[in-house]
Amino acid sequence: MLIKNKDSSFVPSSEITPKRVYVNRRTFLRNAGFAGAAAIGAGLLGRAAFPGEVRAGNPAAKIAGVQKSLLSTTGEKLNSLKDISSYNNYYEFSTDKYEPADLAKNFKTRPWTVTVDGLVKKPKTYDLDAILKMAAPEERVYRHRCVEGWSMVMPWIGFPISVLIQQADVLPKAKYVKFTTLLDEKQMPGTRRAVLDWPYTEGLRMDEAMHPLAIFTFGLYGEMLPNQNGAPLRITVPWKYGFKSGKAITKITFTDTQPSTAWNNAAPNEYGFYSNVNPQVNHPRWSQATERRLGEFLKRPTLMFNGYGDQVASLYNGMDLKKNF
């Protein structure tokens, strides 16, 4: 997606326009649905203990007990692991979508800690393993939509954000949660450029974060997350545009005021705080009415809330979704 530099210029379109499209993809069968989400492609495939020997960021590491035989319950074809792990929006490494896979290959995801602070009764810095053991892994198939007009369907492994919120014992006056990504100029060459106000930050309202579709993600296709997909821990919010799902999370802060976020700070007229997928709200420089699935040629209509309206529309009752974009 295009962003503004601090000098008010934009990243050249040559840096963000796809250079090539991978076309091999697989159709998988899925055997169990996630309660309440059968119509929108989220699934629970079974409970499994997180194996202590697995190391985040190692895409060859298997997650015990998680099936790899999947079918999106919408009937959509899944993108292949090659699609998903070779075409990435990850500006901490590069504004080019194909470079993060190579630039992130030596990214160190251990040791890793996540600090939980702000309006909580139990502020704490967690070791990654402690977070991953908070809940048994669930494998869910979600579709994802980018503001640039492309989308994917992928099987994430994670657990609801609400699990950690309950562990932290959040105070009632907390209205928002802010997620902060690691800032490491040595490992993340993209942060040496002032394309965003680093570190990358994102935020959700508390009711959005508590929704069962919003998850902490640490795996993909039955394996630990590849580095370029946000290892070792990212968030996934499937009814919003992809940039709302922050990667490599190191800090989670609960607050009573709407937090500033990286994209909203960079271009508030283009990237709103909510950033719900809405075909009726165009980006100032392109239409959002259609999208192209990665690996396909023809476009398809963009679905309101990315197709998750039955589950999340009630969160925004009474709101002007064009004003609060």
Sequence and secondary structure as in RCSB ss.txt:
>XXXX:A:sequence
MLIKNKDSSFVPSSEITPKRVYVNRRTFLRNAGFAGAAAIGAGLLGRAAFPGEVRAGNPAAKIAGVQKSLLSTTG
EKLNSLKDISSYNNYYEFSTDKYEPADLAKNFKTRPWTVTVDGLVKKPKTYDLDAILKMAAPEERVYRHRCVEGW
SMVMPWIGFPISVLIQQADVLPKAKYVKFTTLLDEKQMPGTRRAVLDWPYTEGLRMDEAMHPLAIFTFGLYGEML
PNQNGAPLRITVPWKYGFKSGKAITKITFTDTQPSTAWNNAAPNEYGFYSNVNPQVNHPRWSQATERRLGEFLKR
PTLMFNGYGDQVASLYNGMDLKKNF
>XXXX:A:secstr
   B TTS B  HHHHS S      B        TT TTTT          TT  TB TT B TT       TT 
  B  HHHHHHS  BTTTBSSSSSHHHHTTT   SS EEEEEESBSS EEEEHHHHHTSS  EEEEEEEE TTSE
EEEEEEEEEEHHHHHHHHTB TT  EEEEEE   TTT GGGGSTTS SS EEEEEHHHHHSTT EEEEEETTEE 
BGGGTTT EEE TTB GGGS  SEEEEEEESS    HHHHH TTTS SS B  TTS BTTB  SEEEETT SS E
E  GGGGTHHHHGGGGTT  TTT  
